[in-house]
């Protein structure tokens, strides 16, 4: 039976913290991009852009 590489990777606290920061940053970035896209869409519908 092989070991799960994800569990092996998450055993190290430094790697776990780095992964947490990357996932958190990705969620924040995706939220910001969705908001910017929505604002641009609304401005295009109103004819401002």
HTML snippet that shows the backbone in 3Dmol.js (N, CA, C, O; Angstrom):
<script src="https://3Dmol.org/build/3Dmol-min.js"></script>
<div id="view" style="width:600px;height:400px;position:relative"></div>
<script>
const pdb = `
ATOM      1  N   UNK A   1       0.847  -1.180   0.000  1.00  0.00           N
ATOM      2  CA  UNK A   1       0.000   0.000   0.000  1.00  0.00           C
ATOM      3  C   UNK A   1       0.889   1.238   0.000  1.00  0.00           C
ATOM      4  O   UNK A   1       1.817   1.339   0.803  1.00  0.00           O
ATOM      5  N   UNK A   2       0.610   2.176  -0.894  1.00  0.00           N
ATOM      6  CA  UNK A   2       1.441   3.376  -0.998  1.00  0.00           C
ATOM      7  C   UNK A   2       0.946   4.450  -0.054  1.00  0.00           C
ATOM      8  O   UNK A   2      -0.226   4.486   0.323  1.00  0.00           O
ATOM      9  N   UNK A   3       1.869   5.326   0.318  1.00  0.00           N
ATOM     10  CA  UNK A   3       1.510   6.434   1.197  1.00  0.00           C
ATOM     11  C   UNK A   3       0.892   7.562   0.371  1.00  0.00           C
ATOM     12  O   UNK A   3       1.246   7.768  -0.790  1.00  0.00           O
ATOM     13  N   UNK A   4      -0.017   8.270   0.981  1.00  0.00           N
ATOM     14  CA  UNK A   4      -0.672   9.390   0.313  1.00  0.00           C
ATOM     15  C   UNK A   4       0.294  10.578   0.278  1.00  0.00           C
ATOM     16  O   UNK A   4       0.703  11.057   1.336  1.00  0.00           O
ATOM     17  N   UNK A   5       0.669  11.062  -0.904  1.00  0.00           N
ATOM     18  CA  UNK A   5       1.640  12.160  -0.961  1.00  0.00           C
ATOM     19  C   UNK A   5       1.119  13.464  -0.366  1.00  0.00           C
ATOM     20  O   UNK A   5       1.906  14.276   0.120  1.00  0.00           O
ATOM     21  N   UNK A   6      -0.183  13.674  -0.398  1.00  0.00           N
ATOM     22  CA  UNK A   6      -0.734  14.903   0.175  1.00  0.00           C
ATOM     23  C   UNK A   6      -0.584  14.887   1.695  1.00  0.00           C
ATOM     24  O   UNK A   6      -0.217  15.897   2.296  1.00  0.00           O
ATOM     25  N   UNK A   7      -0.867  13.744   2.314  1.00  0.00           N
ATOM     26  CA  UNK A   7      -0.701  13.646   3.768  1.00  0.00           C
ATOM     27  C   UNK A   7       0.765  13.785   4.167  1.00  0.00           C
ATOM     28  O   UNK A   7       1.082  14.402   5.183  1.00  0.00           O
ATOM     29  N   UNK A   8       1.651  13.210   3.365  1.00  0.00           N
ATOM     30  CA  UNK A   8       3.081  13.343   3.642  1.00  0.00           C
ATOM     31  C   UNK A   8       3.519  14.799   3.521  1.00  0.00           C
ATOM     32  O   UNK A   8       4.343  15.266   4.308  1.00  0.00           O
ATOM     33  N   UNK A   9       2.969  15.525   2.532  1.00  0.00           N
ATOM     34  CA  UNK A   9       3.329  16.926   2.318  1.00  0.00           C
ATOM     35  C   UNK A   9       2.816  17.787   3.462  1.00  0.00           C
ATOM     36  O   UNK A   9       3.495  18.721   3.887  1.00  0.00           O
ATOM     37  N   UNK A  10       1.605  17.478   3.972  1.00  0.00           N
ATOM     38  CA  UNK A  10       0.993  18.312   5.001  1.00  0.00           C
ATOM     39  C   UNK A  10       1.511  18.015   6.403  1.00  0.00           C
ATOM     40  O   UNK A  10       1.127  18.700   7.351  1.00  0.00           O
ATOM     41  N   UNK A  11       2.368  17.017   6.560  1.00  0.00           N
ATOM     42  CA  UNK A  11       2.929  16.741   7.885  1.00  0.00           C
ATOM     43  C   UNK A  11       3.863  17.853   8.329  1.00  0.00           C
ATOM     44  O   UNK A  11       3.966  18.132   9.523  1.00  0.00           O
ATOM     45  N   UNK A  12       4.549  18.493   7.385  1.00  0.00           N
ATOM     46  CA  UNK A  12       5.475  19.573   7.714  1.00  0.00           C
ATOM     47  C   UNK A  12       4.682  20.868   7.923  1.00  0.00           C
ATOM     48  O   UNK A  12       3.976  21.299   7.011  1.00  0.00           O
ATOM     49  N   UNK A  13       4.782  21.498   9.099  1.00  0.00           N
ATOM     50  CA  UNK A  13       3.993  22.717   9.368  1.00  0.00           C
ATOM     51  C   UNK A  13       4.347  23.883   8.442  1.00  0.00           C
ATOM     52  O   UNK A  13       3.475  24.681   8.098  1.00  0.00           O
ATOM     53  N   UNK A  14       5.619  23.991   8.035  1.00  0.00           N
ATOM     54  CA  UNK A  14       5.999  25.093   7.149  1.00  0.00           C
ATOM     55  C   UNK A  14       5.347  24.940   5.781  1.00  0.00           C
ATOM     56  O   UNK A  14       4.868  25.918   5.208  1.00  0.00           O
ATOM     57  N   UNK A  15       5.325  23.735   5.262  1.00  0.00           N
ATOM     58  CA  UNK A  15       4.690  23.496   3.966  1.00  0.00           C
ATOM     59  C   UNK A  15       3.186  23.693   4.065  1.00  0.00           C
ATOM     60  O   UNK A  15       2.559  24.200   3.135  1.00  0.00           O
ATOM     61  N   UNK A  16       2.607  23.294   5.192  1.00  0.00           N
ATOM     62  CA  UNK A  16       1.176  23.471   5.392  1.00  0.00           C
ATOM     63  C   UNK A  16       0.821  24.959   5.438  1.00  0.00           C
ATOM     64  O   UNK A  16      -0.194  25.372   4.878  1.00  0.00           O
ATOM     65  N   UNK A  17       1.654  25.763   6.103  1.00  0.00           N
ATOM     66  CA  UNK A  17       1.411  27.199   6.182  1.00  0.00           C
ATOM     67  C   UNK A  17       1.556  27.849   4.811  1.00  0.00           C
ATOM     68  O   UNK A  17       0.775  28.730   4.452  1.00  0.00           O
ATOM     69  N   UNK A  18       2.551  27.417   4.047  1.00  0.00           N
ATOM     70  CA  UNK A  18       2.750  27.978   2.706  1.00  0.00           C
ATOM     71  C   UNK A  18       1.565  27.651   1.804  1.00  0.00           C
ATOM     72  O   UNK A  18       1.105  28.503   1.043  1.00  0.00           O
ATOM     73  N   UNK A  19       1.073  26.423   1.887  1.00  0.00           N
ATOM     74  CA  UNK A  19      -0.084  26.025   1.092  1.00  0.00           C
ATOM     75  C   UNK A  19      -1.321  26.824   1.502  1.00  0.00           C
ATOM     76  O   UNK A  19      -2.108  27.233   0.649  1.00  0.00           O
ATOM     77  N   UNK A  20      -1.494  27.046   2.806  1.00  0.00           N
ATOM     78  CA  UNK A  20      -2.617  27.838   3.300  1.00  0.00           C
ATOM     79  C   UNK A  20      -2.552  29.257   2.750  1.00  0.00           C
ATOM     80  O   UNK A  20      -3.571  29.800   2.322  1.00  0.00           O
ATOM     81  N   UNK A  21      -1.362  29.867   2.757  1.00  0.00           N
ATOM     82  CA  UNK A  21      -1.221  31.225   2.243  1.00  0.00           C
ATOM     83  C   UNK A  21      -1.500  31.283   0.744  1.00  0.00           C
ATOM     84  O   UNK A  21      -2.117  32.237   0.270  1.00  0.00           O
ATOM     85  N   UNK A  22      -1.057  30.282  -0.002  1.00  0.00           N
ATOM     86  CA  UNK A  22      -1.313  30.260  -1.441  1.00  0.00           C
ATOM     87  C   UNK A  22      -2.809  30.130  -1.739  1.00  0.00           C
ATOM     88  O   UNK A  22      -3.336  30.809  -2.620  1.00  0.00           O
ATOM     89  N   UNK A  23      -3.482  29.256  -1.000  1.00  0.00           N
ATOM     90  CA  UNK A  23      -4.924  29.071  -1.223  1.00  0.00           C
ATOM     91  C   UNK A  23      -5.686  30.334  -0.832  1.00  0.00           C
ATOM     92  O   UNK A  23      -6.609  30.743  -1.536  1.00  0.00           O
ATOM     93  N   UNK A  24      -5.307  30.954   0.289  1.00  0.00           N
ATOM     94  CA  UNK A  24      -5.965  32.182   0.727  1.00  0.00           C
ATOM     95  C   UNK A  24      -5.742  33.301  -0.285  1.00  0.00           C
ATOM     96  O   UNK A  24      -6.674  34.033  -0.618  1.00  0.00           O
ATOM     97  N   UNK A  25      -4.525  33.436  -0.768  1.00  0.00           N
ATOM     98  CA  UNK A  25      -4.236  34.452  -1.773  1.00  0.00           C
ATOM     99  C   UNK A  25      -5.013  34.223  -3.052  1.00  0.00           C
ATOM    100  O   UNK A  25      -5.488  35.173  -3.674  1.00  0.00           O
ATOM    101  N   UNK A  26      -5.145  32.971  -3.447  1.00  0.00           N
ATOM    102  CA  UNK A  26      -5.927  32.649  -4.641  1.00  0.00           C
ATOM    103  C   UNK A  26      -7.395  32.991  -4.483  1.00  0.00           C
ATOM    104  O   UNK A  26      -8.023  33.480  -5.422  1.00  0.00           O
ATOM    105  N   UNK A  27      -7.947  32.740  -3.309  1.00  0.00           N
ATOM    106  CA  UNK A  27      -9.355  33.070  -3.076  1.00  0.00           C
ATOM    107  C   UNK A  27      -9.569  34.577  -3.096  1.00  0.00           C
ATOM    108  O   UNK A  27     -10.552  35.056  -3.662  1.00  0.00           O
ATOM    109  N   UNK A  28      -8.655  35.331  -2.482  1.00  0.00           N
ATOM    110  CA  UNK A  28      -8.773  36.788  -2.475  1.00  0.00           C
ATOM    111  C   UNK A  28      -8.635  37.333  -3.892  1.00  0.00           C
ATOM    112  O   UNK A  28      -9.403  38.204  -4.300  1.00  0.00           O
ATOM    113  N   UNK A  29      -7.662  36.827  -4.639  1.00  0.00           N
ATOM    114  CA  UNK A  29      -7.452  37.292  -6.009  1.00  0.00           C
ATOM    115  C   UNK A  29      -8.648  36.988  -6.896  1.00  0.00           C
ATOM    116  O   UNK A  29      -9.048  37.831  -7.699  1.00  0.00           O
ATOM    117  N   UNK A  30      -9.222  35.808  -6.766  1.00  0.00           N
ATOM    118  CA  UNK A  30     -10.376  35.465  -7.594  1.00  0.00           C
ATOM    119  C   UNK A  30     -11.576  36.343  -7.245  1.00  0.00           C
ATOM    120  O   UNK A  30     -12.333  36.730  -8.135  1.00  0.00           O
ATOM    121  N   UNK A  31     -11.759  36.660  -5.974  1.00  0.00           N
ATOM    122  CA  UNK A  31     -12.858  37.533  -5.569  1.00  0.00           C
ATOM    123  C   UNK A  31     -12.685  38.929  -6.159  1.00  0.00           C
ATOM    124  O   UNK A  31     -13.641  39.520  -6.661  1.00  0.00           O
ATOM    125  N   UNK A  32     -11.466  39.452  -6.096  1.00  0.00           N
ATOM    126  CA  UNK A  32     -11.199  40.782  -6.644  1.00  0.00           C
ATOM    127  C   UNK A  32     -11.442  40.793  -8.154  1.00  0.00           C
ATOM    128  O   UNK A  32     -12.025  41.743  -8.678  1.00  0.00           O
ATOM    129  N   UNK A  33     -11.007  39.760  -8.849  1.00  0.00           N
ATOM    130  CA  UNK A  33     -11.210  39.703 -10.295  1.00  0.00           C
ATOM    131  C   UNK A  33     -12.688  39.603 -10.661  1.00  0.00           C
ATOM    132  O   UNK A  33     -13.120  40.188 -11.655  1.00  0.00           O
ATOM    133  N   UNK A  34     -13.466  38.870  -9.869  1.00  0.00           N
ATOM    134  CA  UNK A  34     -14.909  38.767 -10.119  1.00  0.00           C
ATOM    135  C   UNK A  34     -15.576  40.124  -9.926  1.00  0.00           C
ATOM    136  O   UNK A  34     -16.436  40.508 -10.718  1.00  0.00           O
ATOM    137  N   UNK A  35     -15.188  40.851  -8.885  1.00  0.00           N
ATOM    138  CA  UNK A  35     -15.768  42.178  -8.621  1.00  0.00           C
ATOM    139  C   UNK A  35     -15.420  43.146  -9.749  1.00  0.00           C
ATOM    140  O   UNK A  35     -16.283  43.888 -10.216  1.00  0.00           O
ATOM    141  N   UNK A  36     -14.165  43.143 -10.187  1.00  0.00           N
ATOM    142  CA  UNK A  36     -13.753  44.039 -11.276  1.00  0.00           C
ATOM    143  C   UNK A  36     -14.506  43.698 -12.559  1.00  0.00           C
ATOM    144  O   UNK A  36     -14.962  44.596 -13.267  1.00  0.00           O
ATOM    145  N   UNK A  37     -14.639  42.418 -12.859  1.00  0.00           N
ATOM    146  CA  UNK A  37     -15.381  42.016 -14.049  1.00  0.00           C
ATOM    147  C   UNK A  37     -16.843  42.413 -13.985  1.00  0.00           C
ATOM    148  O   UNK A  37     -17.416  42.831 -14.992  1.00  0.00           O
ATOM    149  N   UNK A  38     -17.453  42.288 -12.819  1.00  0.00           N
ATOM    150  CA  UNK A  38     -18.854  42.675 -12.655  1.00  0.00           C
ATOM    151  C   UNK A  38     -19.022  44.178 -12.831  1.00  0.00           C
ATOM    152  O   UNK A  38     -19.971  44.625 -13.475  1.00  0.00           O
ATOM    153  N   UNK A  39     -18.109  44.960 -12.263  1.00  0.00           N
ATOM    154  CA  UNK A  39     -18.183  46.412 -12.415  1.00  0.00           C
ATOM    155  C   UNK A  39     -18.019  46.826 -13.878  1.00  0.00           C
ATOM    156  O   UNK A  39     -18.740  47.699 -14.360  1.00  0.00           O
ATOM    157  N   UNK A  40     -17.091  46.215 -14.573  1.00  0.00           N
ATOM    158  CA  UNK A  40     -16.902  46.531 -15.988  1.00  0.00           C
ATOM    159  C   UNK A  40     -18.143  46.151 -16.782  1.00  0.00           C
ATOM    160  O   UNK A  40     -18.556  46.889 -17.677  1.00  0.00           O
ATOM    161  N   UNK A  41     -18.743  45.005 -16.465  1.00  0.00           N
ATOM    162  CA  UNK A  41     -19.961  44.575 -17.151  1.00  0.00           C
ATOM    163  C   UNK A  41     -21.099  45.568 -16.927  1.00  0.00           C
ATOM    164  O   UNK A  41     -21.811  45.919 -17.868  1.00  0.00           O
ATOM    165  N   UNK A  42     -21.272  46.019 -15.689  1.00  0.00           N
ATOM    166  CA  UNK A  42     -22.337  46.981 -15.389  1.00  0.00           C
ATOM    167  C   UNK A  42     -22.090  48.300 -16.113  1.00  0.00           C
ATOM    168  O   UNK A  42     -23.018  48.894 -16.660  1.00  0.00           O
ATOM    169  N   UNK A  43     -20.838  48.757 -16.116  1.00  0.00           N
ATOM    170  CA  UNK A  43     -20.516  49.994 -16.813  1.00  0.00           C
ATOM    171  C   UNK A  43     -20.734  49.871 -18.316  1.00  0.00           C
ATOM    172  O   UNK A  43     -21.129  50.842 -18.961  1.00  0.00           O
ATOM    173  N   UNK A  44     -20.484  48.695 -18.881  1.00  0.00           N
ATOM    174  CA  UNK A  44     -20.747  48.496 -20.310  1.00  0.00           C
ATOM    175  C   UNK A  44     -22.247  48.488 -20.593  1.00  0.00           C
ATOM    176  O   UNK A  44     -22.683  48.991 -21.629  1.00  0.00           O
ATOM    177  N   UNK A  45     -23.038  47.923 -19.687  1.00  0.00           N
ATOM    178  CA  UNK A  45     -24.484  47.922 -19.887  1.00  0.00           C
ATOM    179  C   UNK A  45     -25.054  49.337 -19.813  1.00  0.00           C
ATOM    180  O   UNK A  45     -26.002  49.663 -20.527  1.00  0.00           O
ATOM    181  N   UNK A  46     -24.479  50.173 -18.954  1.00  0.00           N
ATOM    182  CA  UNK A  46     -24.950  51.539 -18.820  1.00  0.00           C
ATOM    183  C   UNK A  46     -24.422  52.449 -19.931  1.00  0.00           C
ATOM    184  O   UNK A  46     -24.880  53.583 -20.064  1.00  0.00           O
ATOM    185  N   UNK A  47     -23.479  51.974 -20.715  1.00  0.00           N
ATOM    186  CA  UNK A  47     -22.964  52.759 -21.833  1.00  0.00           C
ATOM    187  C   UNK A  47     -21.861  53.723 -21.439  1.00  0.00           C
ATOM    188  O   UNK A  47     -21.508  54.609 -22.217  1.00  0.00           O
ATOM    189  N   UNK A  48     -21.316  53.565 -20.255  1.00  0.00           N
ATOM    190  CA  UNK A  48     -20.247  54.466 -19.799  1.00  0.00           C
ATOM    191  C   UNK A  48     -18.922  54.087 -20.442  1.00  0.00           C
ATOM    192  O   UNK A  48     -18.092  54.948 -20.733  1.00  0.00           O
ATOM    193  N   UNK A  49     -18.735  52.801 -20.660  1.00  0.00           N
ATOM    194  CA  UNK A  49     -17.493  52.324 -21.291  1.00  0.00           C
ATOM    195  C   UNK A  49     -17.803  52.011 -22.741  1.00  0.00           C
ATOM    196  O   UNK A  49     -16.916  51.591 -23.485  1.00  0.00           O
TER     197      UNK A  49
END
`;
const viewer = $3Dmol.createViewer("view");
viewer.addModel(pdb, "pdb");
viewer.setStyle({}, {cartoon: {color: "spectrum"}});
viewer.zoomTo();
viewer.render();
</script>
